[in-house]
Amino acid sequence: MTYSEKTARVSLKDAPLILGIESSCDETAAAIIRGRKILSDEIASSASVQAEYGGVVPEIASRAHVVAVDKVVAAAIEKAH
């Protein structure tokens, strides 16, 4: 029996579907997990932009997160299907 077949018969209580969103100084990420299996993960980095300023600039980093979060979440959801 494949993992998909097993989880199709399991309730969301036993194998919850989780969207995780993370941001750090120069990265924004999203992942979709069902139970203990990672279905997808996406990362967007602003490291190249930050490097132009010699390190992380909080205002630039926060703006990059605002731009990236919708994209990484949408990509993670799309890949999880």
Secondary structure, 3 states (H helix, E strand, C coil): CCHHHHHHCCCCCCCCEEEEEEECCCEEEEEEEECCEEEEEEEEECHHHHHCCCCCCHHHHHHHHHHHHHHHHHHHHHHHC
